[in-house]
Amino acid sequence: MTEINRKQIDKFFAKKFPDTKPEYIGEGWSSFAFRSGPNIIRVPRKTDTVETYERESQICKFVKPFLSLPVPKTKIVRGKIPYALHRELKGRKFDNTYLLSLSKATRNKIAWDAAKFLAELHSIDCADMLCSIPCLRPEKTIRAKSLKKCSAAFKGLMPAPKIKELIEKYAAAIERSKKLKGRVFCHGDFSGGNSVLNKRNELCGVFDWCNGRFFIPEYDMMRIYGPMPSIFNQVLAEYNSLTGRKIKKSAVSDQWLIQTVECAYYLNKCDHLSPIRENAMKDICKRAAVYL
């Protein structure tokens, strides 16, 4: 495994694309993203992430026939600077602020689209998918990360009594989650940041399947609960109606709490995330404050 930085990427692109240098559009926990003509190029922060890209490509190919919404077809290029390339899904990303600017009827339509997408995705036969993509493995149990290390991630960012309370609530959420039954294939990061709306404000594509996994459906639902609260209740109701499941809001909230604490854990643990650590931890502390 080798870490990759922007300076290395810019130098690589200057040689690889001498006439049309890709445009930097952002970065996340695992990748840098660029636009090159009609394509999106993702370059990993660590070279071994290319294996995740390859798994993502297999996932998209498998799930495409089951979904009403488009998913990208990804090409993987290995090398000293590996990258993944796919056609950009046209549309606008969105967040809760944008959703609140829309009419209630429009938000309800987006909620319906989101619920339908998740219902379709979660209906895929996990056994068939596992046979086609052996590198996927169900997460059999939900285990807490080191409580001591989780606490350390928040040190200096909030008062010690609040950290203690947060970690205790995290541990309790883990115990409740262990009782949840049923495994589905989850997108893993379904939100307005990884999906797009067309000009009619209809959901028209979903991308970034790197976190795809077999897990509880509440895990996918939490990405709406946290980032898009203005449509969450409607999505949950429509999803339960479409699937016949009885997902509870409290169980989804538990998953958001677990994700919040474990994001801090990984930010503190992984050296390659140091460039985004400070800003990411500010956001995480805001998320955590809701539970205190």
C-alpha positions as CSV (number, residue, x, y, z in Angstrom):
1,M,0.0,0.0,0.0
2,T,1.3,3.4,-1.0
3,E,-0.3,6.8,-0.2
4,I,-1.1,9.1,-3.1
5,N,-1.2,12.9,-2.8
6,R,-2.5,15.7,-5.1
7,K,1.0,16.7,-6.2
8,Q,1.6,13.1,-7.5
9,I,-1.8,13.1,-9.2
10,D,-1.2,16.4,-10.9
11,K,2.1,15.3,-12.2
12,F,0.6,12.0,-13.5
13,F,-2.3,13.8,-15.2
14,A,0.1,16.2,-16.9
15,K,1.6,13.2,-18.7
16,K,-1.5,11.1,-19.1
17,F,-3.8,13.9,-20.4
18,P,-1.4,16.6,-21.7
19,D,-4.0,18.4,-23.8
20,T,-7.0,18.2,-21.4
21,K,-6.0,18.3,-17.8
22,P,-8.8,16.9,-15.7
23,E,-10.6,19.4,-13.5
24,Y,-10.4,18.8,-9.7
25,I,-14.0,18.6,-8.3
26,G,-13.5,17.4,-4.7
27,E,-12.3,14.7,-2.4
28,G,-13.6,12.3,0.2
29,W,-12.3,9.8,2.7
30,S,-10.9,7.4,0.1
31,S,-10.6,9.3,-3.2
32,F,-9.9,12.4,-5.1
33,A,-12.4,13.2,-7.9
34,F,-11.8,14.9,-11.2
35,R,-13.9,15.7,-14.3
36,S,-12.5,15.0,-17.8
37,G,-14.9,15.8,-20.5
38,P,-18.0,13.6,-20.0
39,N,-16.1,11.4,-17.6
40,I,-15.5,11.3,-13.8
41,I,-12.0,10.1,-12.7
42,R,-11.4,8.9,-9.1
43,V,-7.9,8.5,-7.8
44,P,-7.5,6.7,-4.4
45,R,-5.7,8.1,-1.4
46,K,-4.1,4.7,-1.1
47,T,-3.1,2.4,-4.0
48,D,-4.8,-0.7,-2.5
49,T,-8.2,1.1,-2.8
50,V,-8.2,0.2,-6.4
51,E,-9.3,-3.2,-5.3
52,T,-12.4,-1.5,-3.8
53,Y,-13.0,0.1,-7.2
54,E,-12.9,-3.2,-8.9
55,R,-15.4,-4.6,-6.4
56,E,-17.6,-1.6,-7.0
57,S,-17.5,-2.2,-10.8
58,Q,-18.7,-5.8,-10.2
59,I,-21.4,-4.6,-7.9
60,C,-22.8,-2.0,-10.4
61,K,-22.8,-4.6,-13.2
62,F,-24.8,-7.0,-11.0
63,V,-27.4,-4.6,-9.5
64,K,-28.1,-2.7,-12.7
65,P,-30.8,-5.1,-14.1
66,F,-32.7,-4.9,-10.8
67,L,-32.9,-1.1,-10.5
68,S,-35.0,1.6,-12.2
69,L,-32.2,4.2,-11.7
70,P,-29.0,4.3,-13.7
71,V,-25.7,3.3,-12.2
72,P,-22.2,3.9,-13.6
73,K,-20.2,1.5,-15.7
74,T,-16.7,1.8,-14.4
75,K,-13.3,1.1,-16.0
76,I,-10.4,0.4,-13.7
77,V,-6.9,1.4,-14.7
78,R,-4.1,-0.1,-12.6
79,G,-0.6,1.3,-12.4
80,K,1.6,3.4,-10.1
81,I,-1.2,5.9,-10.0
82,P,-4.4,3.7,-10.4
83,Y,-7.8,5.2,-11.1
84,A,-11.4,4.5,-11.9
85,L,-13.2,6.2,-14.8
86,H,-16.9,6.3,-15.6
87,R,-19.4,8.5,-17.5
88,E,-20.7,11.3,-15.4
89,L,-24.4,10.7,-14.4
90,K,-26.0,14.0,-15.4
91,G,-28.0,15.9,-12.9
92,R,-27.4,17.9,-9.7
93,K,-26.3,16.7,-6.3
94,F,-28.4,17.9,-3.5
95,D,-28.5,18.4,0.3
96,N,-31.1,19.1,2.9
97,T,-31.0,22.8,2.3
98,Y,-31.9,22.3,-1.3
99,L,-34.7,19.9,-0.4
100,L,-36.2,22.5,2.0
101,S,-36.3,25.0,-0.9
102,L,-38.7,22.7,-2.8
103,S,-42.4,22.3,-2.4
104,K,-43.7,19.6,-0.1
105,A,-45.1,17.7,-3.1
106,T,-41.7,17.7,-4.8
107,R,-40.0,16.5,-1.6
108,N,-42.5,13.7,-1.3
109,K,-41.8,12.7,-4.9
110,I,-38.1,12.6,-4.2
111,A,-38.8,10.6,-1.0
112,W,-40.9,8.1,-3.1
113,D,-38.0,7.7,-5.6
114,A,-35.5,7.1,-2.8
115,A,-37.8,4.6,-1.1
116,K,-38.4,2.7,-4.4
117,F,-34.6,2.6,-5.1
118,L,-33.9,1.2,-1.7
119,A,-36.7,-1.3,-1.9
120,E,-35.5,-2.5,-5.3
121,L,-31.9,-2.8,-4.1
122,H,-32.8,-4.6,-0.9
123,S,-34.9,-7.1,-2.8
124,I,-31.9,-8.5,-4.6
125,D,-31.1,-12.1,-3.6
126,C,-28.0,-12.0,-1.5
127,A,-27.1,-15.6,-2.2
128,D,-27.1,-15.1,-6.0
129,M,-25.1,-11.9,-5.6
130,L,-22.5,-13.6,-3.3
131,C,-22.1,-16.4,-5.9
132,S,-21.4,-13.8,-8.6
133,I,-19.1,-11.5,-6.4
134,P,-17.3,-13.8,-4.0
135,C,-15.3,-11.0,-2.5
136,L,-18.4,-9.7,-0.9
137,R,-19.0,-11.1,2.6
138,P,-22.0,-10.7,4.9
139,E,-21.3,-8.9,8.2
140,K,-22.4,-11.6,10.6
141,T,-22.2,-9.6,13.8
142,I,-22.1,-6.0,14.8
143,R,-19.1,-5.3,17.1
144,A,-18.1,-2.2,18.9
145,K,-14.8,-0.6,18.1
146,S,-12.3,-0.2,21.0
147,L,-14.3,2.1,23.4
148,K,-11.0,3.5,24.7
149,K,-9.9,4.5,21.2
150,C,-13.3,5.9,20.3
151,S,-13.1,8.1,23.4
152,A,-9.6,9.2,22.4
153,A,-10.8,10.4,19.0
154,F,-13.0,13.1,20.8
155,K,-10.4,14.2,23.3
156,G,-10.0,17.9,23.4
157,L,-13.0,18.4,21.2
158,M,-15.7,18.1,23.8
159,P,-15.8,17.9,27.6
160,A,-14.8,14.6,29.2
161,P,-18.3,13.9,30.8
162,K,-19.9,14.4,27.3
163,I,-17.4,12.0,25.7
164,K,-18.2,9.4,28.4
165,E,-21.9,9.8,27.8
166,L,-21.5,9.6,24.0
167,I,-19.4,6.4,24.2
168,E,-21.9,4.8,26.6
169,K,-24.7,5.6,24.2
170,Y,-22.7,4.2,21.4
171,A,-22.1,0.9,23.2
172,A,-25.8,0.7,24.0
173,A,-26.7,1.3,20.4
174,I,-24.4,-1.5,19.4
175,E,-26.2,-3.9,21.8
176,R,-29.6,-3.0,20.4
177,S,-28.3,-3.4,16.8
178,K,-27.2,-7.0,17.5
179,K,-30.9,-7.9,17.9
180,L,-31.9,-6.6,14.4
181,K,-32.6,-9.4,12.0
182,G,-32.3,-9.7,8.2
183,R,-29.5,-8.9,5.8
184,V,-29.9,-7.1,2.5
185,F,-27.4,-5.7,0.0
186,C,-26.8,-2.1,1.0
187,H,-25.5,0.7,-1.1
188,G,-23.7,1.9,2.0
189,D,-23.6,5.6,1.2
190,F,-26.9,6.5,-0.4
191,S,-27.4,10.2,0.0
192,G,-27.8,13.5,-1.9
193,G,-24.0,13.6,-2.3
194,N,-24.0,10.3,-4.2
195,S,-27.1,10.6,-6.2
196,V,-28.5,13.2,-8.7
197,L,-31.7,15.0,-9.6
198,N,-32.8,15.9,-13.1
199,K,-34.3,19.3,-14.1
200,R,-37.7,18.1,-12.9
201,N,-36.2,17.3,-9.5
202,E,-36.6,13.6,-10.0
203,L,-34.0,11.1,-8.7
204,C,-32.2,10.1,-11.9
205,G,-29.0,8.2,-10.9
206,V,-26.9,6.8,-8.0
207,F,-23.2,6.4,-7.9
208,D,-20.2,5.7,-5.5
209,W,-20.9,2.1,-4.6
210,C,-17.6,1.5,-2.9
211,N,-19.2,0.9,0.5
212,G,-21.7,-1.7,-0.9
213,R,-22.1,-4.6,1.5
214,F,-24.5,-7.1,3.0
215,F,-25.9,-5.6,6.1
216,I,-29.1,-4.6,7.9
217,P,-31.5,-2.2,5.9
218,E,-31.3,0.4,8.7
219,Y,-27.7,1.0,7.6
220,D,-28.8,2.3,4.3
221,M,-31.7,4.3,5.8
222,M,-29.4,6.2,8.1
223,R,-27.8,8.1,5.2
224,I,-31.2,9.7,4.7
225,Y,-31.9,10.1,8.4
226,G,-28.7,12.1,9.0
227,P,-28.1,14.2,5.9
228,M,-31.7,14.5,4.6
229,P,-34.1,14.8,7.6
230,S,-36.6,16.8,5.6
231,I,-37.6,13.6,3.7
232,F,-36.7,10.9,6.1
233,N,-40.1,10.2,7.6
234,Q,-41.7,10.0,4.2
235,V,-38.9,7.7,2.8
236,L,-39.3,5.4,5.8
237,A,-43.0,5.2,5.5
238,E,-42.9,4.5,1.8
239,Y,-40.1,2.0,2.2
240,N,-41.9,0.0,4.9
241,S,-45.0,0.0,2.7
242,L,-43.2,-1.2,-0.4
243,T,-41.2,-3.9,1.4
244,G,-43.5,-5.0,4.1
245,R,-40.7,-4.4,6.6
246,K,-41.2,-2.6,9.9
247,I,-38.0,-0.5,10.1
248,K,-38.1,1.8,13.2
249,K,-36.8,5.3,13.3
250,S,-35.1,4.6,16.6
251,A,-33.1,1.8,15.0
252,V,-32.0,4.0,12.2
253,S,-31.0,6.7,14.7
254,D,-28.9,4.1,16.4
255,Q,-27.1,3.4,13.2
256,W,-26.4,7.1,12.7
257,L,-24.9,7.3,16.2
258,I,-22.8,4.2,15.6
259,Q,-21.6,5.7,12.3
260,T,-20.8,9.0,13.9
261,V,-18.6,7.5,16.6
262,E,-16.8,5.1,14.2
263,C,-16.1,7.8,11.7
264,A,-14.2,9.6,14.5
265,Y,-12.5,6.4,15.4
266,Y,-11.2,5.9,11.8
267,L,-10.2,9.5,11.4
268,N,-8.0,9.2,14.5
269,K,-6.6,5.8,13.5
270,C,-5.7,6.4,9.8
271,D,-2.8,8.6,9.0
272,H,-3.8,9.0,5.4
273,L,-6.9,10.9,6.5
274,S,-4.9,13.6,8.3
275,P,-5.6,16.2,5.5
276,I,-9.4,16.0,6.1
277,R,-9.3,15.2,9.9
278,E,-9.8,18.7,11.4
279,N,-12.9,19.7,9.3
280,A,-14.4,16.2,9.4
281,M,-14.1,16.1,13.2
282,K,-16.0,19.4,13.4
283,D,-18.8,18.0,11.5
284,I,-18.8,14.7,13.5
285,C,-18.9,16.6,16.8
286,K,-22.0,18.5,15.6
287,R,-23.6,15.2,14.7
288,A,-22.7,13.7,18.1
289,A,-24.1,16.7,20.0
290,V,-27.6,15.7,19.0
291,Y,-27.3,12.6,21.1
292,L,-26.1,14.4,24.3
